[in-house]
Amino acid sequence: MTEWIYSVHVICAAESMSGAVTALDVAFPCDDGAPRDTAHPERYGCALSVDGKEPATHYGASFSVTEEIRQRLEGLGLAQTPGVSYWRCTNPGGVLVASNQPSAPAAGTPWNFDASAAALGLQRVQTEYPGPQE
């Protein structure tokens, strides 16, 4: 039985997304083995910005991983990649285990993706939709 023992929250500066997506391909390949398309970062994460408006300055994702996948992600140096912020938490439970952020709270603190975005001063980009047509 596969044990998804960690939740990983990753937020990347927009200009760092290509490298982060490539690293994800190595650590956690798609079922069909095809590489992910690095030209469309919005496909791999939530768009983020300081004011919650476009354009996105960062993209974030949260996913569960096994110990083997964690080792591959961290072995690739994802947490040391410029422009990449990384938090690893227990799953279930969402308790912080490790982060590459110097301002991260101590291990053992409850943590989730929204806390990660807030720690960087970011919020989700809210797309404006037109109102009802008259």
N, C-alpha and C positions, 0 to 999 in steps of 0.2 A: 504494500500500500504506500502510495506517495504521501509524504508528509510535508505540507506547505507551512513550514514553521516560522517564516519571517514575512513581514510586510515591509516592502521597500518603497520609499518615497523619493523620487528624483525630480529635481527642478533644474532645467538647463536654460542658460541665456540663449536667445534665438540663434545667435551665430555659432553656438556650440552644438546645436542639435544634430548636425550631420555625423559628427564623431560619436555622439551618444547613441544614435540609432545604429551605427555600424557596430559599436560595442555590444549593443543589445542582440544583434544578429549572431554574434559569436557566442555569447553567454546563453541565449535563450532563442534558438533559431525557430523560424516559422515551421509549421508542420510539413509544408510542401518543400522546405529547404531553400526556397527562393529568398534572395535578400530583400529587406524592406526598402521602400523608396524614400531616400533621404531628401528628395526635393519637396516633400510635403510634410513638414514637421507637425502640422495640425492633426495629422492622422494618428500620432503617437502620444498625444497628451493634451491636457487642458491648456488653453491659451490663458496667459497671465500678463498683467501689467500693473504698474503702480496705482493708476486711477481706475482700473477696471474697464478701460475703453481701448479700442483698437488704435494703433496696431499692437499686437502682442510683442512684448519684449522678452518673454520667457515662455517655456512650455513645461508642464509638469505631468507626471504620471505616478501612479501608485499600483503596485502589483504584489502578489504573494509569490514567494520563491522557496525552493527546497534548499537544504544545506549545500548540495552540489552546485546549484545555480548561484547561490550567494558567493561561494568560493570562486566561481568563474567570473562573476561581475567584479568582485573585489580584486581578484587576481589580474584582471585586465587594467586595473588602475582607474576604474571609473570614478571613484571617490577622490582621486588626485588630479582629475582632468580639469583644466581651467574652464570656468564657466558652468561647472556641474556641482550642484549641491545635493547631498546624499544623506538620508536618514534610514536606519534599519531598526525595525521594531519587532517585538514578539507578535506571533499570530497563532491563535487569537489573543486578544488582550490589548494590543497596541501600546506596549510599554517600550520606550526608547532603549535601545541596546548600544547603538553607535551612530556617529555622525561625523562628517568632515567639516562641520561648521563650528568655528571657535566659540560662537555665542550660543550654541545649543545647550539646553538644560542638561543636568546630570542624568546619566543612565538611570533607568527606573522611573522616569517621568512618563505619565500617559502622553501619547503623541499620535497625531494623525496627519493626513495630507494638508488639511486646512491650517493646522498649526505650522507646518513647514512653510507654506506660502506666506502666512502672516509674519513668520520670523524673518523673512526676506523683504517685508513691506509690500507684498504683492497680493493682488486679488484677482479672482476669475474675471476674464473679459466677458462682458454681457453684450450679446449681439442685439442691436436695435432692430426690431421688427416693425413694419409699417402698421398703423392702426387700421381699423375697419374702413373699408372703402364705402363712400356714400354714393 
